């Protein structure tokens, strides 16, 4: 497929369209798939949104009884009431159901539902495309699993809320980049996620460090509404484990051979822990983020909390480690360096 959009993520975008086209997904956008060569992404997406807008208008017209969908075309009613009543021999008007009209109504309603699903899927695809377009990562040679992409289509098709469409778009983008990243269990979890639960996970995400919730920050987390009961709710969802246990901890070894050094990334910031003894271990009591939780949290964009990072840093420093905080600098999407380092 020729998609000459001249963007960092051009190869990922090509893989996206090849993946969904091979599976017959995104048929609403199919007319545009062969017209994208030489187009800017914004132009191509604007044309796609026009198609989606027209489809949404057609669905609304069908919903209001102003037309039907026959053989791929929307046909407005010239007289919507012409076949709903008839006169009997005494000229008395009585209700009348035309079997042909009823059959067409059933078909039309089915098409309306299918169109709504296709619109939702198309919106999620465009979100995935926009996400991938700015990512220069080299596409994996591994292909997205057939069952996975069909399951994704079915679930994304049921979502009309813009925030959740964004979520499903990000799921697709992540799977295109790294096939197998999101399990079918994760898709099932996201499908059943309530708005309230999603809000709690969003709150939790700002206080996850190294795939854990460190107990040293418990008092601070309480001030942010993350109580023991809150964490129990997260455990029940399957996001966190060990909340009802007192013996769990995370242990970290050095990433270097001649000295102890560990870097924790935190939403664009970092916490660097060092010690002259390369054999020393850093142990922190913690609640672990589950595999499901790691996958779900990877989809979010969370706010930094500098004070939280300092709370953890001071707790580590009290164990005799040197602790520094700074900014993460990523070059070309691959090379990561740490800048603006300041010691606590």
C-alpha positions as CSV (number, residue, x, y, z in Angstrom):
1,X,0.0,0.0,0.0
2,X,1.4,3.4,-0.9
3,X,1.1,5.9,1.9
4,X,3.6,8.7,1.3
5,X,2.9,11.0,4.3
6,X,6.5,11.8,5.0
7,X,6.3,11.5,8.8
8,X,8.5,9.9,11.5
9,X,6.0,7.1,11.9
10,X,5.3,6.5,8.2
11,X,6.3,2.8,8.4
12,X,4.2,2.3,11.5
13,X,1.2,4.0,9.7
14,X,1.7,1.7,6.7
15,X,1.7,-1.3,9.0
16,X,-1.5,-0.1,10.6
17,X,-3.3,0.2,7.3
18,X,-2.0,-3.1,6.0
19,X,-3.1,-4.8,9.3
20,X,-6.7,-3.6,9.2
21,X,-7.1,-3.9,5.4
22,X,-6.0,-7.5,5.5
23,X,-8.6,-8.2,8.1
24,X,-11.4,-6.3,6.3
25,X,-11.5,-3.7,9.1
26,X,-12.2,0.0,8.6
27,X,-14.3,-0.4,5.5
28,X,-15.9,3.0,6.0
29,X,-12.4,4.6,5.4
30,X,-11.6,2.2,2.5
31,X,-12.2,4.8,-0.2
32,X,-9.4,6.9,1.3
33,X,-6.8,4.1,1.7
34,X,-5.9,4.4,-2.0
35,X,-5.9,8.2,-2.0
36,X,-3.4,8.9,0.7
37,X,-0.2,9.0,-1.4
38,X,1.3,12.5,-1.3
39,X,-1.2,13.8,1.3
40,X,-0.4,15.4,4.6
41,X,-1.7,13.5,7.6
42,X,-4.0,16.4,8.6
43,X,-5.5,16.6,5.1
44,X,-6.1,12.8,4.9
45,X,-7.6,12.8,8.4
46,X,-9.9,15.8,7.5
47,X,-11.2,13.9,4.5
48,X,-11.8,10.8,6.7
49,X,-13.7,12.9,9.3
50,X,-16.0,14.2,6.5
51,X,-16.9,10.6,5.6
52,X,-17.5,9.8,9.2
53,X,-19.7,12.9,9.7
54,X,-21.8,12.0,6.7
55,X,-22.3,8.4,8.0
56,X,-23.3,9.8,11.4
57,X,-25.8,12.1,9.7
58,X,-27.3,9.1,7.8
59,X,-27.6,7.1,11.0
60,X,-29.4,9.9,12.7
61,X,-31.8,10.2,9.8
62,X,-32.5,6.5,10.0
63,X,-33.0,6.8,13.8
64,X,-35.6,9.6,13.3
65,X,-37.4,7.6,10.7
66,X,-36.6,9.9,7.9
67,X,-35.0,7.3,5.6
68,X,-33.7,3.8,5.2
69,X,-30.5,2.3,4.0
70,X,-30.7,0.1,0.9
71,X,-27.9,-1.5,-1.0
72,X,-25.3,0.8,0.5
73,X,-27.2,4.0,0.0
74,X,-29.3,6.2,2.2
75,X,-32.7,6.9,0.8
76,X,-34.9,9.5,2.4
77,X,-38.6,8.8,2.8
78,X,-40.8,10.9,0.5
79,X,-43.8,10.3,2.7
80,X,-43.1,8.4,5.9
81,X,-46.7,7.9,6.8
82,X,-48.0,6.8,3.5
83,X,-47.8,3.1,4.4
84,X,-48.7,3.2,8.1
85,X,-52.4,3.3,7.8
86,X,-55.1,2.3,5.4
87,X,-58.8,2.9,5.0
88,X,-61.2,0.0,5.5
89,X,-64.5,-0.4,3.6
90,X,-66.3,2.0,6.0
91,X,-63.6,4.7,5.5
92,X,-62.4,4.2,9.1
93,X,-58.7,4.6,9.5
94,X,-57.1,1.7,11.2
95,X,-53.5,0.8,12.0
96,X,-51.9,-1.3,9.3
97,X,-48.5,-3.0,9.2
98,X,-47.1,-3.7,5.8
99,X,-45.0,-6.9,6.1
100,X,-42.6,-5.6,3.4
101,X,-42.1,-2.4,5.3
102,X,-41.6,-4.2,8.6
103,X,-38.9,-6.5,7.0
104,X,-37.2,-3.4,5.6
105,X,-37.4,-1.7,9.0
106,X,-35.7,-4.7,10.7
107,X,-33.0,-4.7,8.0
108,X,-32.6,-0.9,8.2
109,X,-32.2,-1.0,12.0
110,X,-29.6,-3.7,11.7
111,X,-27.7,-1.6,9.2
112,X,-28.0,1.4,11.5
113,X,-26.4,-0.6,14.3
114,X,-23.6,-1.8,12.0
115,X,-23.0,1.7,10.8
116,X,-22.7,3.0,14.3
117,X,-20.1,0.3,15.1
118,X,-18.2,1.1,11.9
119,X,-18.2,4.8,12.8
120,X,-16.8,4.1,16.2
121,X,-14.1,1.8,14.8
122,X,-13.1,4.3,12.2
123,X,-12.7,7.0,14.8
124,X,-10.4,4.8,16.9
125,X,-8.4,3.9,13.8
126,X,-7.8,7.6,13.1
127,X,-6.6,8.1,16.7
128,X,-4.2,5.2,16.3
129,X,-2.9,6.6,13.0
130,X,-2.3,10.0,14.5
131,X,-0.5,8.4,17.5
132,X,1.8,6.3,15.3
133,X,2.5,9.1,12.8
134,X,4.8,10.8,15.3
135,X,6.7,7.6,16.4
136,X,9.9,6.8,14.6
137,X,10.2,3.3,16.1
138,X,10.9,0.6,13.6
139,X,7.9,-1.7,13.1
140,X,8.1,-5.2,14.4
141,X,8.3,-8.0,11.9
142,X,5.7,-9.8,14.0
143,X,2.1,-9.5,12.8
144,X,-0.9,-8.6,15.0
145,X,-2.8,-11.8,15.8
146,X,-5.9,-12.3,13.8
147,X,-8.1,-13.1,16.7
148,X,-6.8,-10.1,18.6
149,X,-7.6,-7.6,15.9
150,X,-11.1,-9.0,15.4
151,X,-11.7,-8.8,19.2
152,X,-10.4,-5.2,19.2
153,X,-12.9,-4.3,16.3
154,X,-15.8,-5.8,18.2
155,X,-15.0,-4.0,21.4
156,X,-14.0,-0.6,19.9
157,X,-17.3,-0.7,17.9
158,X,-19.3,-0.6,21.0
159,X,-17.8,2.7,22.3
160,X,-19.2,6.1,21.4
161,X,-17.6,8.2,24.1
162,X,-14.7,10.2,22.8
163,X,-12.5,9.5,25.8
164,X,-12.9,5.8,25.4
165,X,-12.4,5.9,21.6
166,X,-9.1,7.5,22.4
167,X,-8.3,4.6,24.7
168,X,-9.1,2.0,22.1
169,X,-7.1,4.0,19.5
170,X,-4.1,3.9,21.8
171,X,-4.6,0.2,22.4
172,X,-4.5,-0.4,18.6
173,X,-1.4,1.8,18.2
174,X,0.4,0.0,21.0
175,X,-0.4,-3.4,19.5
176,X,0.8,-2.3,16.0
177,X,4.1,-1.2,17.5
178,X,4.6,-4.3,19.6
179,X,2.3,-7.2,18.6
180,X,1.4,-9.2,21.8
181,X,1.7,-6.2,24.1
182,X,-1.9,-6.2,25.1
183,X,-3.5,-9.6,26.0
184,X,-7.1,-10.6,25.2
185,X,-7.7,-10.4,28.9
186,X,-6.7,-6.8,28.9
187,X,-9.1,-6.1,26.0
188,X,-11.9,-7.8,28.0
189,X,-11.0,-5.8,31.1
190,X,-11.1,-2.5,29.2
191,X,-14.4,-3.4,27.6
192,X,-16.0,-3.8,31.1
193,X,-14.3,-0.8,32.7
194,X,-16.7,1.8,34.1
195,X,-16.1,5.5,34.0
196,X,-15.6,5.6,37.8
197,X,-13.1,2.8,37.7
198,X,-11.2,4.5,34.9
199,X,-11.1,7.7,37.0
200,X,-9.6,5.8,39.9
201,X,-6.9,4.2,37.7
202,X,-6.1,7.7,36.3
203,X,-5.6,8.9,39.9
204,X,-3.4,5.9,40.7
205,X,-1.2,6.3,37.7
206,X,0.4,9.5,39.0
207,X,1.8,7.5,42.0
208,X,3.2,4.4,40.3
209,X,7.0,4.1,40.3
210,X,8.9,1.1,39.0
211,X,5.7,-0.8,38.6
212,X,4.9,-0.5,42.3
213,X,3.2,1.6,44.9
214,X,5.8,2.2,47.6
215,X,4.6,2.1,51.2
216,X,7.0,4.9,52.2
217,X,4.6,7.2,50.4
218,X,1.4,6.0,52.2
219,X,0.9,9.1,54.3
220,X,1.3,11.3,51.2
221,X,-1.0,9.2,49.1
222,X,-3.7,9.4,51.8
223,X,-3.6,13.2,51.3
224,X,-4.3,12.6,47.6
225,X,-7.3,10.3,48.3
226,X,-5.4,7.0,47.8
227,X,-6.4,5.2,51.0
228,X,-6.1,1.6,52.0
229,X,-9.7,1.1,50.8
230,X,-8.8,2.7,47.5
231,X,-5.9,0.3,47.0
232,X,-8.2,-2.6,47.9
233,X,-10.5,-1.6,45.2
234,X,-7.6,-1.5,42.8
235,X,-6.6,-5.0,43.9
236,X,-10.1,-6.3,43.4
237,X,-10.0,-4.9,39.8
238,X,-6.7,-6.8,39.3
239,X,-4.5,-3.7,38.9
240,X,-2.6,-4.0,42.2
241,X,-1.5,-7.0,44.3
242,X,-0.4,-7.5,47.9
243,X,-2.6,-4.8,49.4
244,X,-3.9,-7.2,52.0
245,X,-0.4,-8.5,52.8
246,X,2.3,-7.0,55.0
247,X,5.3,-8.9,53.8
248,X,5.7,-7.7,50.1
249,X,8.7,-5.6,49.0
250,X,10.5,-4.7,45.8
251,X,14.3,-5.3,45.6
252,X,16.6,-3.6,43.2
253,X,20.1,-4.5,42.1
254,X,22.6,-2.3,40.4
255,X,22.6,-1.8,36.7
256,X,26.4,-1.3,36.8
257,X,29.2,-3.6,37.9
258,X,31.5,-1.1,39.7
259,X,29.0,0.9,41.6
260,X,25.3,0.8,42.5
261,X,23.1,2.7,40.1
262,X,19.3,2.5,39.5
263,X,17.2,5.0,37.5
264,X,13.4,5.2,38.0
265,X,11.6,6.9,35.2
266,X,8.6,9.0,36.2
267,X,6.4,10.8,33.6
268,X,9.3,12.8,32.0
269,X,11.3,13.0,35.2
270,X,13.7,10.5,36.8
271,X,14.8,9.4,40.3
272,X,18.5,8.3,40.3
273,X,19.7,6.2,43.2
274,X,23.5,5.5,43.7
275,X,25.9,4.0,46.2
276,X,29.6,3.3,46.1
277,X,29.0,-0.4,47.0
278,X,27.9,-2.2,43.8
279,X,26.8,-5.3,45.8
280,X,24.3,-3.4,48.0
281,X,20.6,-4.0,47.4
282,X,17.8,-1.4,47.6
283,X,14.7,-2.9,49.3
284,X,11.4,-1.0,49.5
285,X,8.1,-2.3,51.0
286,X,5.6,-2.0,48.2
287,X,2.4,-3.1,46.6
288,X,3.1,-4.6,43.1
289,X,1.4,-3.5,39.9
290,X,0.1,-6.7,38.2
291,X,0.8,-7.6,34.6
292,X,-2.7,-6.5,33.7
293,X,-2.2,-3.2,35.6
294,X,1.1,-2.6,33.7
295,X,-0.7,-3.0,30.4
296,X,-3.6,-0.8,31.4
297,X,-1.4,1.9,32.9
298,X,0.7,2.0,29.7
299,X,-2.3,3.5,27.9
300,X,-2.6,6.5,30.2
301,X,-1.0,10.0,30.3
302,X,-0.5,10.9,34.0
303,X,0.4,14.1,35.7
304,X,3.7,14.6,37.5
305,X,3.8,15.1,41.2
306,X,7.2,16.5,42.1
307,X,6.5,16.3,45.9
308,X,5.6,12.6,45.6
309,X,9.0,11.9,43.8
310,X,10.8,13.8,46.6
311,X,8.9,11.8,49.3
312,X,10.2,8.6,47.8
313,X,13.7,10.1,47.3
314,X,14.0,11.1,50.9
315,X,12.9,7.7,52.1
316,X,15.6,6.1,49.9
317,X,18.2,8.7,51.0
318,X,17.6,7.7,54.7
319,X,18.9,4.2,53.9
320,X,22.3,5.7,53.0
321,X,21.9,6.0,49.2
322,X,22.6,9.1,47.2
323,X,19.5,10.4,45.4
324,X,19.1,12.8,42.5
325,X,16.1,14.1,40.6
326,X,16.1,15.4,37.0
327,X,14.6,15.4,33.6
328,X,14.5,12.7,30.9
329,X,15.7,13.6,27.5
330,X,14.8,11.2,24.7
331,X,16.6,11.5,21.3
332,X,15.1,10.1,18.1
333,X,12.7,8.1,20.1
334,X,15.4,5.6,21.1
335,X,18.3,7.1,23.1
336,X,17.5,8.3,26.6
337,X,19.7,10.6,28.6
338,X,19.2,12.3,32.0
339,X,19.6,16.0,32.3
340,X,19.2,18.8,34.9
341,X,20.2,16.5,37.7
342,X,19.9,17.8,41.3
343,X,20.8,15.9,44.4
344,X,18.5,15.8,47.4
